[in-house]
Amino acid sequence: MNDGCQRICLTPTRNEAWIIRPFLAAARCWANHIVVADQGSTDGTLEQLRATPGVDVVINDLPSFDEIHRQRLLLRRARQIEGKRILIALDADEVLSANCAASSEWGRISEAPAGTILRFRWVNILPGFQRAWIPHERLPCGFVDDGSEHPGINRIHNPRLPCPADAPVMDLDDIVVLHFQYVIWERMRSKQRWYQVWEHLNYPQKRPLDIFRQYNHMHGSWEKTEIHPVQPPWLEGYDRAGIDFRSLACEPVTWWDRAVVGFLCKHGPNHFRRLAIWDRAWNPIVEQLGIHGRDLADPRSFFEKSIHRFLTATQMHRSNWGVRGVERFLRALGW
């Protein structure tokens, strides 16, 4: 890959000790530069970043969650690097597939004109590493930099990189993005609970039913045609190099759980009774965190629990006319 291009990995982190070592090792297989924006890690992530050669650490000192701010931080730092910049924006639980370094697709990328958006297949590895959920829609996480401004659309689920109107698009097939979020199912559920709470606090006009449907997509929303076998070339090279993604383990209490506990203590459990976050028993977490005098028991009524059971059971049947009829009734009740 000695073609004069600067391949730059852009990644935000916050308490990613569970995966940061193999992530950095994988990124160093293809990236000339790794730029990371860390936001308040307390689990050793920041120390690991600073101890890894070739990693340029930017401190994101914003107290609140804001993807626009963090992506612009990363972009500004990357643009200090001279040369033709190929920007690849990955989360810390994502890597390019192990076959990327030897792939001929780098030649196509290197020859692409500035302003080209790079779209990858998004391979969401499922527990056991045998199957993956691969959405039909590709993930635009690469950009041949032309200096375009980063779009400031949403504080959450914002585009990772500039996406100029009418920009040329290149779809990659051989190099894919591996996503390890679903490998540890309970850790993934912790993240989805936090998303629901964050959305409820920051977008109070958003209905609980819509929040449920969005953040419980893993319970039956995936089409059968989106589930595929994991291809050996995607991981074999990392296995041979001793870059271990198969032994990932969840921390005892995730930072998302800590944040949810903070919100529950601040606003009270009743404020979140219509959110599907009560599959987690919060009082043991409170005790584990050394918080005293707070009762975060499930505040839901029998009817509210029944609604959540109905929504879970119908997640894969949302287009059914009967389900839609019940949803209209629930919306009339404020859901």
C-alpha positions as CSV (number, residue, x, y, z in Angstrom):
1,M,0.0,0.0,0.0
2,N,2.9,2.3,-0.6
3,D,1.1,4.7,-2.9
4,G,1.7,8.0,-1.1
5,C,-1.8,8.2,0.3
6,Q,-2.3,9.0,4.0
7,R,-4.7,6.4,5.4
8,I,-6.2,7.9,8.6
9,C,-8.3,6.1,11.1
10,L,-10.6,8.4,13.0
11,T,-12.1,7.0,16.2
12,P,-14.0,8.4,19.3
13,T,-13.5,6.6,22.6
14,R,-15.0,6.5,26.0
15,N,-14.2,3.7,28.4
16,E,-13.3,1.1,25.7
17,A,-10.7,-0.9,27.7
18,W,-12.7,-4.1,26.8
19,I,-11.6,-3.8,23.1
20,I,-9.1,-1.0,22.7
21,R,-5.9,-3.2,22.5
22,P,-7.1,-5.4,19.6
23,F,-8.7,-2.4,17.9
24,L,-5.5,-0.5,17.8
25,A,-3.5,-3.5,16.7
26,A,-6.0,-4.1,13.8
27,A,-6.0,-0.4,12.8
28,R,-2.2,-0.4,12.7
29,C,-2.3,-3.1,10.0
30,W,-3.6,-0.6,7.4
31,A,-3.6,3.0,8.8
32,N,-0.6,5.4,8.5
33,H,-2.2,7.5,11.3
34,I,-4.7,6.7,14.1
35,V,-6.5,9.8,15.5
36,V,-8.6,9.2,18.6
37,A,-10.8,11.6,20.5
38,D,-11.2,10.4,24.0
39,Q,-14.0,11.8,26.2
40,G,-13.4,11.2,29.9
41,S,-12.3,7.6,29.9
42,T,-11.6,6.3,33.5
43,D,-11.0,2.6,32.8
44,G,-7.4,2.8,31.4
45,T,-8.4,3.5,27.7
46,L,-6.7,6.9,27.6
47,E,-3.5,5.4,29.1
48,Q,-3.5,2.6,26.5
49,L,-4.0,5.1,23.7
50,R,-1.1,7.3,24.9
51,A,1.2,4.2,25.3
52,T,0.6,3.0,21.7
53,P,3.0,4.3,19.1
54,G,1.4,6.1,16.2
55,V,-1.8,7.1,18.0
56,D,-2.6,10.8,18.1
57,V,-4.9,11.5,21.0
58,V,-7.3,14.5,21.1
59,I,-9.0,15.2,24.4
60,N,-12.8,15.8,24.0
61,D,-13.5,17.7,27.1
62,L,-17.2,18.4,26.3
63,P,-19.2,17.3,29.4
64,S,-22.2,16.3,27.3
65,F,-22.7,13.7,24.5
66,D,-22.4,15.4,21.1
67,E,-21.3,13.4,18.0
68,I,-21.1,16.6,15.9
69,H,-18.5,18.0,18.2
70,R,-16.4,14.9,18.5
71,Q,-16.3,14.1,14.8
72,R,-15.3,17.7,14.0
73,L,-12.5,17.4,16.6
74,L,-11.2,14.3,14.8
75,L,-11.5,15.9,11.4
76,R,-9.6,19.0,12.3
77,R,-6.7,17.0,13.7
78,A,-6.6,14.6,10.7
79,R,-6.4,17.6,8.4
80,Q,-3.2,18.7,9.9
81,I,-1.7,15.7,8.1
82,E,-0.3,16.6,4.7
83,G,-0.9,14.6,1.5
84,K,-3.9,12.9,-0.1
85,R,-6.0,11.9,2.9
86,I,-8.2,8.8,2.9
87,L,-10.3,9.1,6.1
88,I,-11.8,6.0,7.6
89,A,-14.1,6.7,10.6
90,L,-14.6,3.7,12.9
91,D,-16.0,3.3,16.3
92,A,-13.7,1.4,18.8
93,D,-15.8,-1.7,18.4
94,E,-15.3,-1.8,14.7
95,V,-12.4,-2.8,12.5
96,L,-11.7,-3.2,8.8
97,S,-11.7,-6.9,7.9
98,A,-8.3,-8.7,8.2
99,N,-8.0,-9.1,4.4
100,C,-8.0,-5.3,4.0
101,A,-4.2,-4.9,3.9
102,A,-3.8,-7.2,0.9
103,S,-7.0,-6.2,-0.9
104,S,-6.8,-4.8,-4.4
105,E,-9.6,-2.4,-3.4
106,W,-7.0,-0.1,-1.9
107,G,-5.9,0.6,-5.4
108,R,-9.4,1.7,-6.4
109,I,-9.6,3.9,-3.2
110,S,-6.2,5.5,-3.8
111,E,-7.2,6.4,-7.3
112,A,-10.6,7.8,-6.4
113,P,-10.9,11.6,-6.8
114,A,-11.1,13.9,-3.8
115,G,-14.6,14.1,-2.4
116,T,-15.5,10.4,-3.0
117,I,-17.6,8.8,-0.3
118,L,-16.6,5.2,0.5
119,R,-19.3,2.8,1.5
120,F,-18.6,-0.6,3.2
121,R,-20.7,-3.6,4.0
122,W,-21.4,-3.4,7.8
123,V,-20.8,-6.9,9.2
124,N,-22.3,-7.1,12.7
125,I,-20.8,-10.2,14.2
126,L,-23.3,-12.2,16.3
127,P,-22.4,-14.2,19.5
128,G,-20.4,-17.3,18.6
129,F,-18.7,-15.7,15.6
130,Q,-20.5,-18.0,13.2
131,R,-23.1,-15.6,11.8
132,A,-23.4,-11.9,11.1
133,W,-26.2,-9.4,10.6
134,I,-25.3,-7.5,7.4
135,P,-27.9,-4.8,6.5
136,H,-28.7,-4.3,2.9
137,E,-27.7,-0.6,3.2
138,R,-24.0,0.1,3.2
139,L,-22.2,2.1,5.8
140,P,-20.6,5.4,4.5
141,C,-17.5,5.5,6.9
142,G,-14.8,6.5,4.4
143,F,-14.1,9.7,2.6
144,V,-11.3,10.8,0.2
145,D,-10.8,14.2,1.8
146,D,-11.4,17.4,-0.2
147,G,-11.8,19.7,2.8
148,S,-15.6,19.7,2.8
149,E,-17.3,20.8,6.0
150,H,-18.6,18.1,8.3
151,P,-22.5,18.2,8.4
152,G,-23.9,19.2,11.8
153,I,-27.2,17.4,11.7
154,N,-27.9,15.6,15.0
155,R,-26.1,15.3,18.3
156,I,-26.7,11.5,18.1
157,H,-26.5,9.2,15.1
158,N,-24.8,11.9,13.1
159,P,-22.8,11.2,9.9
160,R,-19.2,10.3,10.7
161,L,-17.6,12.2,7.8
162,P,-18.5,14.9,5.2
163,C,-21.1,13.8,2.7
164,P,-21.2,16.5,0.0
165,A,-24.3,16.6,-2.1
166,D,-23.8,14.9,-5.5
167,A,-20.4,13.5,-4.3
168,P,-19.2,10.4,-6.2
169,V,-19.8,7.1,-4.2
170,M,-17.6,4.0,-4.2
171,D,-19.0,0.8,-2.9
172,L,-16.5,-1.7,-1.5
173,D,-17.1,-5.4,-1.5
174,D,-13.9,-7.2,-0.5
175,I,-13.0,-4.9,2.5
176,V,-15.8,-4.9,5.0
177,V,-16.3,-3.2,8.4
178,L,-16.6,-5.7,11.3
179,H,-18.7,-4.6,14.2
180,F,-18.3,-6.4,17.5
181,Q,-21.1,-4.7,19.5
182,Y,-23.4,-7.8,19.4
183,V,-20.7,-10.3,20.4
184,I,-21.4,-9.5,24.1
185,W,-25.2,-9.3,24.1
186,E,-25.7,-7.9,27.6
187,R,-23.2,-5.1,26.9
188,M,-25.1,-4.2,23.8
189,R,-28.3,-4.1,25.7
190,S,-26.7,-1.8,28.2
191,K,-25.9,0.6,25.4
192,Q,-29.4,0.4,24.0
193,R,-30.9,1.2,27.4
194,W,-28.7,4.3,27.6
195,Y,-29.7,5.4,24.2
196,Q,-33.4,5.2,25.2
197,V,-32.9,7.3,28.3
198,W,-30.7,9.9,26.4
199,E,-33.4,10.3,23.7
200,H,-36.2,10.6,26.2
201,L,-34.3,13.4,28.1
202,N,-33.1,15.3,25.0
203,Y,-36.0,14.8,22.7
204,P,-39.0,14.7,25.1
205,Q,-41.4,15.0,22.2
206,K,-40.3,11.6,20.9
207,R,-42.9,8.9,21.7
208,P,-41.9,5.9,24.0
209,L,-43.3,3.6,21.3
210,D,-41.0,5.0,18.7
211,I,-38.0,4.9,21.1
212,F,-38.8,1.2,21.8
213,R,-39.0,0.3,18.1
214,Q,-35.7,2.0,17.3
215,Y,-33.6,0.6,20.2
216,N,-35.0,-2.9,20.2
217,H,-34.2,-3.6,16.6
218,M,-32.1,-6.7,17.6
219,H,-35.3,-8.5,18.8
220,G,-36.7,-9.7,15.5
221,S,-36.3,-6.7,13.2
222,W,-33.6,-8.1,11.0
223,E,-34.7,-9.7,7.8
224,K,-33.7,-13.3,7.1
225,T,-31.9,-12.2,4.0
226,E,-29.6,-10.0,6.2
227,I,-28.2,-12.9,8.3
228,H,-25.0,-14.4,6.7
229,P,-22.2,-16.7,7.6
230,V,-19.0,-15.1,8.8
231,Q,-16.4,-15.4,6.1
232,P,-13.0,-16.8,7.2
233,P,-10.9,-14.1,5.5
234,W,-12.6,-11.4,7.6
235,L,-10.9,-12.7,10.8
236,E,-8.3,-15.3,10.0
237,G,-5.5,-12.8,9.5
238,Y,-6.1,-11.3,12.9
239,D,-6.2,-14.7,14.5
240,R,-2.8,-15.6,13.0
241,A,-1.4,-12.3,14.2
242,G,-2.6,-12.9,17.7
243,I,-5.1,-10.0,17.5
244,D,-7.8,-11.5,19.6
245,F,-11.4,-10.5,19.1
246,R,-12.9,-13.8,20.2
247,S,-12.1,-13.5,23.9
248,L,-13.8,-10.1,24.5
249,A,-15.3,-9.7,27.9
250,C,-17.7,-7.2,29.4
251,E,-16.8,-5.0,32.3
252,P,-18.8,-5.6,35.5
253,V,-20.7,-2.3,35.2
254,T,-20.6,-0.4,31.9
255,W,-20.4,3.3,31.8
256,W,-23.8,3.3,30.2
257,D,-25.2,1.6,33.2
258,R,-23.5,4.1,35.5
259,A,-25.0,7.0,33.4
260,V,-28.5,5.5,33.5
261,V,-28.2,5.1,37.3
262,G,-27.3,8.8,37.5
263,F,-30.3,9.8,35.4
264,L,-32.6,7.6,37.5
265,C,-31.3,9.1,40.7
266,K,-31.7,12.7,39.3
267,H,-35.1,12.4,37.7
268,G,-36.6,9.4,39.6
269,P,-37.7,6.1,38.1
270,N,-41.2,7.3,37.3
271,H,-39.8,9.6,34.7
272,F,-38.7,6.6,32.7
273,R,-41.5,4.1,33.4
274,R,-42.5,3.9,29.7
275,L,-39.0,3.1,28.5
276,A,-37.9,-0.5,28.1
277,I,-35.0,-0.3,30.5
278,W,-36.4,-2.4,33.3
279,D,-35.0,-5.7,32.1
280,R,-32.1,-4.6,34.2
281,A,-32.4,-4.7,38.0
282,W,-31.0,-1.3,39.0
283,N,-30.9,-1.6,42.8
284,P,-28.1,-4.1,42.8
285,I,-26.1,-1.7,40.5
286,V,-26.8,1.1,43.0
287,E,-25.4,-1.0,45.8
288,Q,-22.4,-2.0,43.7
289,L,-21.7,1.7,43.0
290,G,-21.9,2.5,46.7
291,I,-24.9,4.8,46.4
292,H,-27.1,4.8,49.5
293,G,-30.7,5.7,50.2
294,R,-32.0,5.4,46.6
295,D,-34.7,3.0,45.5
296,L,-34.6,2.4,41.7
297,A,-37.1,-0.5,41.6
298,D,-39.2,-1.1,38.5
299,P,-42.1,1.5,38.7
300,R,-44.2,0.1,35.9
301,S,-47.8,-1.0,36.3
302,F,-49.0,-4.4,35.1
303,F,-50.5,-2.6,32.1
304,E,-47.2,-0.9,31.2
305,K,-45.3,-4.2,31.5
306,S,-47.9,-5.8,29.2
307,I,-47.3,-3.1,26.6
308,H,-43.5,-3.8,26.7
309,R,-44.2,-7.5,26.3
310,F,-46.5,-6.8,23.4
311,L,-43.9,-4.6,21.7
312,T,-41.2,-7.1,22.2
313,A,-43.3,-10.0,20.8
314,T,-44.3,-7.9,17.7
315,Q,-41.0,-6.3,16.9
316,M,-40.7,-8.5,13.8
317,H,-44.4,-8.0,12.8
318,R,-44.6,-4.2,12.8
319,S,-46.2,-4.1,9.3
320,N,-49.0,-6.4,10.4
321,W,-52.4,-4.5,10.2
322,G,-53.4,-5.8,13.7
323,V,-50.1,-4.6,15.3
324,R,-50.5,-1.2,13.6
325,G,-54.0,-0.9,15.0
326,V,-52.8,-1.6,18.5
327,E,-50.0,0.9,18.0
328,R,-52.6,3.6,17.0
329,F,-54.5,2.8,20.2
330,L,-51.3,3.1,22.3
331,R,-50.4,6.4,20.6
332,A,-53.8,7.7,21.6
333,L,-52.9,6.9,25.2
334,G,-49.6,8.9,25.0
335,W,-47.3,6.1,23.9
